[in-house]
Amino acid sequence: MSQSLPSLNALRAFNEVARTLSVTRAAEALNVTHGAVSRQIRQLEDQLGVRLFRREGRGLTLTAEAEYLRASTSQAFEQLTHACGHLRRRATGAPVVLGCSGSFLARWFIPRLHRLKARYPDLNLHLTADEGEKWPLGADVDAVMRFAEPPWPADAQVIELAPERIGPVMVPGLIEVAAPDPGELLGLPLLHTESREQAWPRWFAAQGLDVTQVRRDQSFEHLNYMLEAALVGLGVAIAPAYLVEEDLRAGRLVAPWGFIDTSARLGLWLPPGEPGREIERLIQWLRLELEAR
């Protein structure tokens, strides 16, 4: 039996029908006729020797074989879309698009952006908020910075930059003891963020405290909101050290218990392949900034 791949058009037709569960909607998305999509699906089924769709009532359902194939085609087309978009932007001199979480962008990257521009004045960089964990990247993003735990996806190139360190922070005077015992936290309001549900339990466990004593006094959708609440004295936040460096340096926040390492890493996530001169310079600058702290 031939091991050659089916045609790209047939795989695109399948991927679109699998996504929409409609030959009509797939044909509209691909700008071809209903009959053309149907023929591509039949040819693909003949070549693979399996049935891909079943009709139920007026709709379609995927067979087990189609579910298996869709997992690969969806990922492959996302990667192709990203790679082609990346090459087009490089060919036209478009800016490098870097995604970061909104909190990292506001509290770490932007306060240092003037140093990046001073070091590489011709580096054309566009920063965008990226709150998700989706991979592969979208076609309009060249790289993202994320705190995440290995193992990394097989189809990603992750440049590890620094370990994640987390710790409780609060406004000066919220607790009077200069070097308080970790148990003192049990009497203070604890602030949480939905993006880091396990931060407080991990810190409690590292201090030998009973994890069941973690109270959910106030929760926020984003880490940035939680830190703003800490800055106005509503309680104690748990945050990565990198995001509160400026607040600690300026005395707006204190971290009386210090910070602990977690298993997560701050990394720059890239598609496979050579990163290009702009990305290489960005990596060099990021390492210098993170080592200088």
C-alpha positions in Angstrom: 0.0 0.0 0.0 1.3 3.5 -0.9 2.5 5.5 2.1 2.3 8.8 0.3 0.3 11.6 2.0 -3.2 12.4 0.6 -3.5 15.7 -1.2 -3.3 18.9 0.8 -6.7 20.0 -0.6 -8.3 16.8 0.6 -6.8 17.2 4.1 -8.0 20.8 4.2 -11.5 19.8 3.2 -11.5 17.1 5.8 -10.2 19.5 8.5 -12.9 22.1 7.7 -15.7 19.6 7.6 -14.5 18.1 10.9 -14.4 21.5 12.5 -17.9 22.6 11.3 -19.6 19.2 10.9 -21.1 20.6 7.7 -20.1 20.2 4.1 -21.9 23.3 3.2 -20.2 25.5 5.8 -16.8 23.9 4.9 -17.3 24.8 1.3 -18.2 28.4 2.2 -15.0 28.7 4.4 -12.8 27.2 1.6 -14.6 29.2 -1.1 -15.3 26.1 -3.2 -18.5 24.2 -4.1 -20.3 21.7 -2.0 -19.6 19.0 -4.6 -15.9 19.7 -4.5 -15.7 19.2 -0.8 -17.8 16.0 -1.0 -15.4 14.6 -3.7 -12.3 15.5 -1.6 -13.8 13.6 1.4 -14.7 10.6 -0.7 -11.2 10.5 -2.2 -9.6 10.8 1.2 -11.8 7.9 2.6 -10.9 5.8 -0.4 -7.2 6.5 0.0 -7.1 5.8 3.7 -9.5 2.9 3.6 -11.7 4.2 6.5 -15.0 6.0 6.9 -14.6 9.5 8.3 -18.2 10.8 8.8 -21.6 9.4 9.6 -24.8 11.2 8.9 -27.2 11.5 11.8 -30.4 13.2 11.0 -29.5 16.4 9.2 -26.0 16.6 10.6 -22.6 14.8 10.6 -20.7 13.1 13.3 -17.0 12.1 13.3 -16.0 8.4 13.4 -13.2 7.4 15.8 -10.8 7.4 12.8 -11.8 10.9 12.0 -11.3 12.1 15.6 -7.8 10.6 15.4 -7.0 12.3 12.1 -8.5 15.6 13.1 -6.1 15.9 16.1 -3.2 15.8 13.6 -4.6 17.9 10.8 -5.8 20.7 13.1 -2.3 21.0 14.7 -0.6 20.8 11.3 -2.7 23.5 9.7 -2.2 25.8 12.7 1.6 25.3 12.4 1.6 25.9 8.7 -0.6 29.1 9.1 1.8 30.4 11.8 5.0 29.6 9.7 3.7 31.2 6.6 2.5 34.3 8.5 5.9 34.6 10.2 7.8 34.4 6.9 5.5 37.0 5.3 6.2 39.4 8.2 9.9 38.8 8.0 9.9 39.4 4.2 8.0 42.7 4.6 10.0 44.0 7.5 7.0 43.9 9.9 7.7 44.1 13.6 8.4 41.0 15.7 5.2 40.3 17.6 5.8 39.2 21.2 3.0 38.0 23.5 3.1 38.2 27.3 0.6 38.0 30.0 -0.9 41.4 30.8 0.6 41.4 34.3 4.1 40.6 33.0 3.8 43.1 30.3 2.8 45.9 32.6 5.0 45.2 35.6 8.2 43.8 34.1 8.5 44.4 30.4 7.3 47.9 29.8 9.3 49.4 32.7 12.4 48.0 31.0 11.4 48.8 27.4 13.6 51.9 27.3 16.7 49.7 28.0 15.8 47.4 25.2 15.5 50.3 22.8 18.8 51.8 24.0 20.6 48.5 23.4 18.9 47.6 20.1 17.4 50.9 18.7 16.6 49.2 15.4 14.7 46.2 16.9 11.2 46.6 15.7 9.1 45.0 18.4 5.3 44.9 18.9 4.1 43.8 22.4 0.7 42.2 22.8 -1.2 40.7 25.8 -1.4 36.9 25.7 -3.2 35.3 28.6 -3.8 31.8 27.2 -1.8 28.6 27.0 -2.7 27.7 23.5 0.0 26.1 21.3 0.8 26.4 18.4 0.9 30.2 18.3 -1.5 32.2 16.2 -0.4 33.3 12.8 0.0 36.9 14.0 2.4 36.1 16.9 6.1 35.3 16.6 6.8 34.3 20.2 5.3 34.3 23.6 6.8 34.6 27.1 5.2 32.3 29.7 5.6 30.9 33.1 4.9 27.1 32.6 6.1 23.7 33.9 7.9 21.2 31.7 7.7 18.9 29.8 7.4 21.2 26.8 5.3 20.4 23.7 7.3 18.4 21.2 6.5 20.9 18.4 7.6 23.9 20.4 11.1 25.5 20.9 11.2 26.7 24.5 14.1 28.9 25.6 14.2 28.7 29.3 15.1 32.1 30.8 14.7 31.8 34.6 13.1 29.8 37.3 9.8 31.0 38.7 9.9 32.3 42.3 6.8 33.1 44.3 6.1 34.6 47.7 3.6 36.6 49.7 3.7 40.4 49.4 1.7 43.2 51.1 1.9 46.8 52.0 4.3 47.9 54.8 2.6 48.0 58.2 0.0 45.3 57.5 2.0 43.2 60.0 4.1 44.7 62.7 6.7 41.9 63.2 9.9 42.6 61.3 10.6 38.9 60.7 7.3 37.2 61.1 6.7 33.5 61.5 4.9 32.0 58.4 2.1 31.0 60.7 1.3 34.7 61.1 -0.3 34.6 57.6 -3.2 32.6 59.1 -4.5 35.7 60.7 -4.3 37.9 57.6 -6.7 38.2 54.6 -5.3 36.1 51.6 -5.7 37.4 48.1 -6.0 34.9 45.2 -6.0 35.0 41.4 -7.8 32.5 39.2 -4.8 32.1 36.9 -2.7 30.7 39.8 -5.0 28.6 41.9 -2.2 26.5 43.3 0.1 29.3 44.4 -1.0 29.6 48.0 -1.2 25.9 48.6 2.3 25.4 47.2 3.7 28.1 49.4 1.9 26.8 52.5 3.3 23.3 51.8 6.8 24.6 51.3 6.6 26.3 54.7 5.3 23.2 56.5 1.9 24.8 57.0 -1.4 22.9 56.8 -2.6 23.4 53.2 -6.2 23.1 54.4 -5.8 26.3 56.3 -5.6 28.3 53.0 -8.6 30.6 53.1 -10.1 32.2 49.9 -10.7 35.6 51.4 -10.8 37.5 48.0 -10.3 36.2 44.5 -9.5 38.2 41.3 -9.7 37.2 37.6 -6.2 38.5 36.8 -3.0 38.6 38.8 -2.7 42.3 38.0 -6.0 43.0 39.8 -4.8 41.0 42.8 -1.6 43.0 43.1 -3.5 46.3 42.9 -5.7 45.0 45.8 -2.5 44.3 47.7 -1.2 47.8 47.0 -4.2 49.4 48.6 -3.9 47.2 51.7 -6.7 44.7 51.2 -4.6 41.7 52.1 -1.6 39.6 51.2 -1.0 38.6 47.6 1.0 35.7 46.3 3.0 36.6 43.3 6.1 35.8 41.1 9.1 37.8 42.3 9.7 39.3 38.8 6.3 41.0 38.8 6.8 42.9 42.1 10.5 43.9 41.8 9.7 47.5 41.2 7.1 47.7 44.0 9.6 46.1 46.5 12.4 48.4 45.4 10.1 51.5 45.8 8.9 50.3 49.2 5.2 50.1 48.0 5.2 46.4 48.9 7.2 44.2 51.3 8.0 40.5 51.2 8.8 39.5 54.8 8.8 35.8 54.1 10.9 36.0 50.9 10.3 33.8 47.8 10.5 30.1 47.0 11.3 28.4 43.7 8.6 26.5 41.9 8.9 23.8 39.2 7.8 26.4 36.6 10.1 28.3 34.3 9.9 31.6 32.6 10.5 30.8 29.0 10.3 32.2 25.5 8.1 29.9 23.3 9.0 29.8 19.6 8.1 27.6 16.7 10.7 25.1 15.6 13.5 26.3 13.4 16.0 29.1 13.3 14.6 32.0 15.4 16.0 34.8 13.2 18.3 37.7 14.1 15.6 39.8 15.9 14.5 37.0 18.2 18.2 36.1 18.9 18.8 39.7 20.0 15.6 39.7 22.1 16.8 36.5 23.9 20.2 38.0 24.6 18.6 41.1 26.2 16.1 39.1 28.2 18.8 37.0 29.7 20.9 40.0 30.6 17.9 41.7 32.3 16.9 38.6 34.2 20.4 37.9 35.4 21.0 41.5 36.5 18.2 41.4 39.1 
